[in-house]
Every structure is written in structure tokens, then in C-alpha cells.
Amino acid sequence: MTARKTGHRKGLDAETIAALYLRCKGYRILERRFRTPKGEIDIIAKRGGAVAFVEVKLRKTHEDAAEAVHRINQERVRQAAALYLMRHTEYTMLETRFDALVMAPGKLPQHIVNAF
């Protein structure tokens, strides 16, 4: 397997773990890997009166993962979220957030609410 495919596989595995983690915290997963021409959202989750658009990052440390949520990526997530809400008007009256779930090997995930 090439390094690129290995990295992609690790990313998918991280997203699966992140979704399970959020479910354990009481979130309902609405979508995974929501793709639009504007960008992709790793996880869209709902809990209570809030919808969270979650960016998942896996790096060697939590700090490295948090730093990997770049401004360009944030803008793509925001644009994709706007398209999602246009298609799913039942969520437009709810609070919307942009969270990050950062992960590092051998560590519990860290959920950063309102990360950007």
C-alpha cells in the first residue's frame, strides 16, 4: 500500500473513531464525509438544539492536530455547512457550531467545541 493510501486509510479510521466518540457523548451522527463542490465536512452531528460541523484531524500530538485545522480548510467547511443547511432546512433554526475533534495515537480524542 502506498503512503498516500495508508494516510487516507488512517484518516478514515480516525473519522470512524471520532463518530463513535461523539455518539458516546450523546450526539446523533447526521452525516459523515459530506461532500460538496465547495468542500467536505468530516462529520455532521446533532445534540440537543445544536448541529455541529466537525473537522477530524489525526496527527502525532493533539497540538499538531489542532494546528492542522487551517483557515482555508475552515472556510471550505463553512461553505459546505451553508450548502448542507440549504438542503436540510429542518436544522436551520438550531444553533450551528464548527468543532474540531483532534486525535493522536494512543490518546483519547479531544473534542474542541466552537473551534472556529
N, CA and C atoms as an extended XYZ file, in Angstrom:
348
Properties=species:S:1:pos:R:3:atomname:S:1:resname:S:1:resid:I:1 pbc="F F F"
N         0.845       -1.171        0.000 N   MET     1
C         0.000        0.000        0.000 CA  MET     1
C         0.896        1.242        0.000 C   MET     1
N         0.547        2.245       -0.820 N   THR     2
C         1.353        3.460       -0.893 CA  THR     2
C         1.154        4.308        0.359 C   THR     2
N         2.080        5.226        0.578 N   ALA     3
C         1.989        6.114        1.745 CA  ALA     3
C         0.709        6.942        1.692 C   ALA     3
N         0.330        7.361        0.492 N   ARG     4
C        -0.894        8.159        0.348 CA  ARG     4
C        -2.123        7.346        0.740 C   ARG     4
N        -2.196        6.094        0.268 N   LYS     5
C        -3.328        5.237        0.620 CA  LYS     5
C        -3.335        4.916        2.105 C   LYS     5
N        -2.155        4.706        2.673 N   THR     6
C        -2.063        4.441        4.105 CA  THR     6
C        -2.572        5.645        4.890 C   THR     6
N        -2.179        6.843        4.488 N   GLY     7
C        -2.648        8.060        5.147 CA  GLY     7
C        -4.145        8.233        5.023 C   GLY     7
N        -4.672        7.945        3.837 N   HIS     8
C        -6.118        8.035        3.616 CA  HIS     8
C        -6.852        7.045        4.520 C   HIS     8
N        -6.344        5.826        4.607 N   ARG     9
C        -6.956        4.795        5.452 CA  ARG     9
C        -6.947        5.223        6.920 C   ARG     9
N        -5.820        5.783        7.369 N   LYS    10
C        -5.736        6.261        8.754 CA  LYS    10
C        -6.751        7.368        9.006 C   LYS    10
N        -6.926        8.244        8.016 N   GLY    11
C        -7.908        9.318        8.145 CA  GLY    11
C        -9.321        8.784        8.264 C   GLY    11
N        -9.651        7.797        7.441 N   LEU    12
C       -10.983        7.183        7.520 CA  LEU    12
C       -11.190        6.492        8.861 C   LEU    12
N       -10.165        5.794        9.334 N   ASP    13
C       -10.253        5.140       10.643 CA  ASP    13
C       -10.445        6.171       11.751 C   ASP    13
N        -9.729        7.293       11.659 N   ALA    14
C        -9.865        8.356       12.659 CA  ALA    14
C       -11.285        8.919       12.650 C   ALA    14
N       -11.866        9.090       11.475 N   GLU    15
C       -13.235        9.593       11.383 CA  GLU    15
C       -14.230        8.610       11.987 C   GLU    15
N       -13.995        7.319       11.805 N   THR    16
C       -14.868        6.305       12.404 CA  THR    16
C       -14.783        6.360       13.925 C   THR    16
N       -13.574        6.448       14.452 N   ILE    17
C       -13.388        6.544       15.903 CA  ILE    17
C       -14.026        7.831       16.424 C   ILE    17
N       -13.853        8.922       15.694 N   ALA    18
C       -14.431       10.203       16.102 CA  ALA    18
C       -15.954       10.122       16.158 C   ALA    18
N       -16.564        9.481       15.163 N   ALA    19
C       -18.020        9.341       15.155 CA  ALA    19
C       -18.493        8.512       16.349 C   ALA    19
N       -17.790        7.436       16.646 N   LEU    20
C       -18.142        6.621       17.818 CA  LEU    20
C       -17.990        7.420       19.106 C   LEU    20
N       -16.925        8.188       19.205 N   TYR    21
C       -16.683        9.028       20.375 CA  TYR    21
C       -17.834       10.018       20.568 C   TYR    21
N       -18.241       10.675       19.485 N   LEU    22
C       -19.343       11.630       19.573 CA  LEU    22
C       -20.646       10.941       19.959 C   LEU    22
N       -20.891        9.771       19.421 N   ARG    23
C       -22.101        9.022       19.792 CA  ARG    23
C       -22.099        8.704       21.279 C   ARG    23
N       -20.939        8.354       21.819 N   CYS    24
C       -20.829        8.078       23.258 CA  CYS    24
C       -21.099        9.333       24.085 C   CYS    24
N       -20.863       10.504       23.504 N   LYS    25
C       -21.126       11.768       24.191 CA  LYS    25
C       -22.565       12.246       23.976 C   LYS    25
N       -23.391       11.419       23.334 N   GLY    26
C       -24.798       11.750       23.166 CA  GLY    26
C       -25.166       12.426       21.863 C   GLY    26
N       -24.256       12.487       20.927 N   TYR    27
C       -24.546       13.085       19.626 CA  TYR    27
C       -25.177       12.055       18.703 C   TYR    27
N       -26.038       12.547       17.825 N   ARG    28
C       -26.571       11.715       16.746 CA  ARG    28
C       -25.826       12.126       15.479 C   ARG    28
N       -25.232       11.159       14.817 N   ILE    29
C       -24.473       11.441       13.598 CA  ILE    29
C       -25.464       11.586       12.444 C   ILE    29
N       -25.481       12.759       11.843 N   LEU    30
C       -26.382       13.027       10.722 CA  LEU    30
C       -25.742       12.657        9.389 C   LEU    30
N       -24.460       12.951        9.259 N   GLU    31
C       -23.734       12.666        8.010 CA  GLU    31
C       -22.265       12.445        8.329 C   GLU    31
N       -21.640       11.654        7.480 N   ARG    32
C       -20.179       11.506        7.504 CA  ARG    32
C       -19.683       11.764        6.094 C   ARG    32
N       -18.564       12.469        6.014 N   ARG    33
C       -17.919       12.764        4.739 CA  ARG    33
C       -18.891       13.427        3.755 C   ARG    33
N       -19.558       14.469        4.216 N   PHE    34
C       -20.485       15.227        3.385 CA  PHE    34
C       -19.672       16.062        2.398 C   PHE    34
N       -19.817       15.747        1.117 N   ARG    35
C       -19.011       16.388        0.072 CA  ARG    35
C       -19.859       17.328       -0.769 C   ARG    35
N       -19.267       18.473       -1.071 N   THR    36
C       -19.874       19.448       -1.973 CA  THR    36
C       -18.762       19.981       -2.875 C   THR    36
N       -19.123       20.706       -3.923 N   PRO    37
C       -18.081       21.343       -4.731 CA  PRO    37
C       -17.259       22.364       -3.928 C   PRO    37
N       -17.827       22.882       -2.856 N   LYS    38
C       -17.151       23.891       -2.029 CA  LYS    38
C       -16.200       23.281       -1.011 C   LYS    38
N       -16.431       22.023       -0.616 N   GLY    39
C       -15.587       21.397        0.397 CA  GLY    39
C       -16.265       20.188        1.010 C   GLY    39
N       -15.600       19.621        1.987 N   GLU    40
C       -16.093       18.407        2.642 CA  GLU    40
C       -16.150       18.627        4.146 C   GLU    40
N       -17.179       18.056        4.756 N   ILE    41
C       -17.302       18.067        6.211 CA  ILE    41
C       -17.133       16.629        6.672 C   ILE    41
N       -16.229       16.414        7.622 N   ASP    42
C       -15.954       15.053        8.081 CA  ASP    42
C       -17.164       14.443        8.772 C   ASP    42
N       -17.740       15.172        9.732 N   ILE    43
C       -18.887       14.666       10.489 CA  ILE    43
C       -19.859       15.815       10.742 C   ILE    43
N       -21.140       15.534       10.559 N   ILE    44
C       -22.190       16.461       10.968 CA  ILE    44
C       -22.978       15.733       12.043 C   ILE    44
N       -23.064       16.346       13.219 N   ALA    45
C       -23.685       15.686       14.366 CA  ALA    45
C       -24.646       16.646       15.059 C   ALA    45
N       -25.655       16.073       15.705 N   LYS    46
C       -26.662       16.866       16.411 CA  LYS    46
C       -26.775       16.370       17.840 C   LYS    46
N       -26.852       17.330       18.753 N   ARG    47
C       -27.155       17.007       20.145 CA  ARG    47
C       -27.970       18.163       20.692 C   ARG    47
N       -29.121       17.823       21.250 N   GLY    48
C       -29.992       18.875       21.768 CA  GLY    48
C       -30.391       19.823       20.657 C   GLY    48
N       -30.239       21.104       20.923 N   GLY    49
C       -30.619       22.124       19.953 CA  GLY    49
C       -29.471       22.640       19.124 C   GLY    49
N       -28.448       21.820       18.924 N   ALA    50
C       -27.272       22.278       18.172 CA  ALA    50
C       -26.846       21.255       17.125 C   ALA    50
N       -26.409       21.780       15.997 N   VAL    51
C       -25.800       20.964       14.950 CA  VAL    51
C       -24.325       21.345       14.898 C   VAL    51
N       -23.470       20.342       14.976 N   ALA    52
C       -22.023       20.569       14.954 CA  ALA    52
C       -21.444       20.048       13.646 C   ALA    52
N       -20.687       20.899       12.978 N   PHE    53
C       -19.938       20.527       11.789 CA  PHE    53
C       -18.516       20.279       12.279 C   PHE    53
N       -18.096       19.024       12.218 N   VAL    54
C       -16.883       18.600       12.916 CA  VAL    54
C       -15.769       18.256       11.933 C   VAL    54
N       -14.629       18.893       12.137 N   GLU    55
C       -13.413       18.590       11.385 CA  GLU    55
C       -12.580       17.633       12.237 C   GLU    55
N       -12.184       16.502       11.668 N   VAL    56
C       -11.397       15.496       12.390 CA  VAL    56
C        -9.957       15.570       11.900 C   VAL    56
N        -9.027       15.633       12.845 N   LYS    57
C        -7.606       15.664       12.488 CA  LYS    57
C        -6.847       14.662       13.343 C   LYS    57
N        -6.013       13.864       12.700 N   LEU    58
C        -5.134       12.899       13.361 CA  LEU    58
C        -3.696       13.301       13.065 C   LEU    58
N        -2.928       13.508       14.122 N   ARG    59
C        -1.510       13.831       13.995 CA  ARG    59
C        -0.760       13.139       15.127 C   ARG    59
N         0.539       13.350       15.192 N   LYS    60
C         1.348       12.701       16.234 CA  LYS    60
C         0.987       13.188       17.626 C   LYS    60
N         0.575       14.451       17.742 N   THR    61
C         0.148       15.003       19.037 CA  THR    61
C        -1.171       15.745       18.845 C   THR    61
N        -1.888       15.943       19.944 N   HIS    62
C        -3.122       16.729       19.882 CA  HIS    62
C        -2.832       18.154       19.412 C   HIS    62
N        -1.713       18.703       19.870 N   GLU    63
C        -1.353       20.070       19.489 CA  GLU    63
C        -1.137       20.180       17.982 C   GLU    63
N        -0.419       19.216       17.417 N   ASP    64
C        -0.204       19.212       15.965 CA  ASP    64
C        -1.530       19.081       15.223 C   ASP    64
N        -2.418       18.251       15.744 N   ALA    65
C        -3.724       18.057       15.108 CA  ALA    65
C        -4.534       19.348       15.145 C   ALA    65
N        -4.531       20.030       16.288 N   ALA    66
C        -5.282       21.285       16.410 CA  ALA    66
C        -4.734       22.343       15.454 C   ALA    66
N        -3.423       22.398       15.311 N   GLU    67
C        -2.805       23.370       14.405 CA  GLU    67
C        -3.094       23.054       12.938 C   GLU    67
N        -3.472       21.822       12.643 N   ALA    68
C        -3.729       21.405       11.260 CA  ALA    68
C        -5.087       21.874       10.740 C   ALA    68
N        -5.897       22.458       11.591 N   VAL    69
C        -7.189       22.995       11.152 CA  VAL    69
C        -6.919       24.415       10.637 C   VAL    69
N        -6.564       24.503        9.357 N   HIS    70
C        -6.132       25.758        8.743 CA  HIS    70
C        -7.311       26.640        8.351 C   HIS    70
N        -7.036       27.927        8.187 N   ARG    71
C        -8.075       28.892        7.799 CA  ARG    71
C        -8.734       28.522        6.467 C   ARG    71
N        -7.949       28.084        5.501 N   ILE    72
C        -8.522       27.704        4.203 CA  ILE    72
C        -9.502       26.558        4.400 C   ILE    72
N        -9.104       25.575        5.192 N   ASN    73
C        -9.977       24.442        5.463 CA  ASN    73
C       -11.226       24.899        6.205 C   ASN    73
N       -11.081       25.830        7.132 N   GLN    74
C       -12.225       26.347        7.881 CA  GLN    74
C       -13.239       26.977        6.938 C   GLN    74
N       -12.761       27.746        5.978 N   GLU    75
C       -13.664       28.397        5.032 CA  GLU    75
C       -14.389       27.363        4.173 C   GLU    75
N       -13.708       26.326        3.767 N   ARG    76
C       -14.355       25.261        2.983 CA  ARG    76
C       -15.440       24.570        3.800 C   ARG    76
N       -15.161       24.325        5.065 N   VAL    77
C       -16.155       23.689        5.941 CA  VAL    77
C       -17.360       24.613        6.105 C   VAL    77
N       -17.125       25.904        6.293 N   ARG    78
C       -18.232       26.866        6.431 CA  ARG    78
C       -19.103       26.888        5.170 C   ARG    78
N       -18.473       26.894        4.005 N   GLN    79
C       -19.233       26.907        2.753 CA  GLN    79
C       -20.024       25.616        2.580 C   GLN    79
N       -19.418       24.486        2.906 N   ALA    80
C       -20.124       23.204        2.813 CA  ALA    80
C       -21.278       23.161        3.809 C   ALA    80
N       -21.079       23.726        4.997 N   ALA    81
C       -22.143       23.762        6.008 CA  ALA    81
C       -23.327       24.586        5.512 C   ALA    81
N       -23.048       25.702        4.855 N   ALA    82
C       -24.127       26.530        4.314 CA  ALA    82
C       -24.943       25.741        3.293 C   ALA    82
N       -24.272       24.981        2.441 N   LEU    83
C       -24.987       24.146        1.465 CA  LEU    83
C       -25.796       23.056        2.161 C   LEU    83
N       -25.221       22.449        3.197 N   TYR    84
C       -25.941       21.410        3.943 CA  TYR    84
C       -27.226       21.990        4.535 C   TYR    84
N       -27.130       23.157        5.148 N   LEU    85
C       -28.304       23.761        5.778 CA  LEU    85
C       -29.345       24.183        4.746 C   LEU    85
N       -28.915       24.553        3.540 N   MET    86
C       -29.873       24.867        2.476 CA  MET    86
C       -30.660       23.622        2.074 C   MET    86
N       -29.998       22.479        2.116 N   ARG    87
C       -30.646       21.218        1.732 CA  ARG    87
C       -31.450       20.606        2.876 C   ARG    87
N       -31.093       20.942        4.102 N   HIS    88
C       -31.735       20.358        5.288 CA  HIS    88
C       -32.300       21.484        6.147 C   HIS    88
N       -33.375       22.066        5.663 N   THR    89
C       -33.940       23.242        6.325 CA  THR    89
C       -34.470       22.944        7.723 C   THR    89
N       -34.670       21.686        8.049 N   GLU    90
C       -35.150       21.342        9.394 CA  GLU    90
C       -34.134       21.695       10.476 C   GLU    90
N       -32.886       21.954       10.086 N   TYR    91
C       -31.844       22.291       11.061 CA  TYR    91
C       -31.488       23.778       11.078 C   TYR    91
N       -32.120       24.581       10.230 N   THR    92
C       -31.714       25.985       10.124 CA  THR    92
C       -32.034       26.798       11.370 C   THR    92
N       -33.000       26.389       12.157 N   MET    93
C       -33.359       27.134       13.366 CA  MET    93
C       -32.516       26.726       14.570 C   MET    93
N       -31.702       25.709       14.417 N   LEU    94
C       -30.862       25.245       15.519 CA  LEU    94
C       -29.555       26.033       15.561 C   LEU    94
N       -28.927       26.015       16.727 N   GLU    95
C       -27.587       26.590       16.852 CA  GLU    95
C       -26.644       25.782       15.963 C   GLU    95
N       -25.746       26.454       15.268 N   THR    96
C       -24.729       25.750       14.478 CA  THR    96
C       -23.352       26.082       15.033 C   THR    96
N       -22.511       25.064       15.036 N   ARG    97
C       -21.152       25.213       15.562 CA  ARG    97
C       -20.176       24.566       14.607 C   ARG    97
N       -18.929       25.012       14.726 N   PHE    98
C       -17.837       24.410       13.977 CA  PHE    98
C       -16.837       23.895       15.000 C   PHE    98
N       -16.829       22.583       15.166 N   ASP    99
C       -15.993       21.924       16.166 CA  ASP    99
C       -14.814       21.239       15.488 C   ASP    99
N       -13.848       20.867       16.295 N   ALA   100
C       -12.742       20.027       15.831 CA  ALA   100
C       -12.626       18.861       16.794 C   ALA   100
N       -12.303       17.722       16.266 N   LEU   101
C       -12.022       16.560       17.096 CA  LEU   101
C       -10.608       16.141       16.738 C   LEU   101
N        -9.688       16.379       17.669 N   VAL   102
C        -8.275       16.123       17.392 CA  VAL   102
C        -7.858       14.820       18.054 C   VAL   102
N        -7.016       14.090       17.337 N   MET   103
C        -6.630       12.759       17.784 CA  MET   103
C        -5.131       12.565       17.616 C   MET   103
N        -4.591       11.739       18.510 N   ALA   104
C        -3.183       11.352       18.453 CA  ALA   104
C        -3.105        9.884       18.843 C   ALA   104
N        -2.189        9.128       18.242 N   PRO   105
C        -2.080        7.697       18.555 CA  PRO   105
C        -1.889        7.457       20.059 C   PRO   105
N        -2.666        6.522       20.582 N   GLY   106
C        -2.546        6.139       21.986 CA  GLY   106
C        -3.185        7.101       22.966 C   GLY   106
N        -3.871        8.126       22.465 N   LYS   107
C        -4.512        9.131       23.322 CA  LYS   107
C        -6.011        9.155       23.056 C   LYS   107
N        -6.770        9.551       24.071 N   LEU   108
C        -8.199        9.749       23.870 CA  LEU   108
C        -8.417       10.968       22.973 C   LEU   108
N        -9.464       10.960       22.167 N   PRO   109
C        -9.756       12.134       21.336 CA  PRO   109
C       -10.059       13.351       22.210 C   PRO   109
N        -9.790       14.521       21.672 N   GLN   110
C       -10.160       15.775       22.325 CA  GLN   110
C       -11.156       16.494       21.431 C   GLN   110
N       -12.309       16.808       22.004 N   HIS   111
C       -13.370       17.496       21.275 CA  HIS   111
C       -13.272       18.979       21.609 C   HIS   111
N       -12.988       19.786       20.603 N   ILE   112
C       -12.885       21.233       20.784 CA  ILE   112
C       -14.169       21.858       20.242 C   ILE   112
N       -15.044       22.265       21.154 N   VAL   113
C       -16.323       22.873       20.791 CA  VAL   113
C       -16.061       24.308       20.339 C   VAL   113
N       -16.756       24.735       19.278 N   ASN   114
C       -16.569       26.083       18.714 CA  ASN   114
C       -15.098       26.344       18.386 C   ASN   114
N       -14.478       25.407       17.711 N   ALA   115
C       -13.050       25.514       17.394 CA  ALA   115
C       -12.755       26.676       16.441 C   ALA   115
N       -13.727       26.989       15.596 N   PHE   116
C       -13.544       28.121       14.670 CA  PHE   116
C       -14.880       28.683       14.267 C   PHE   116
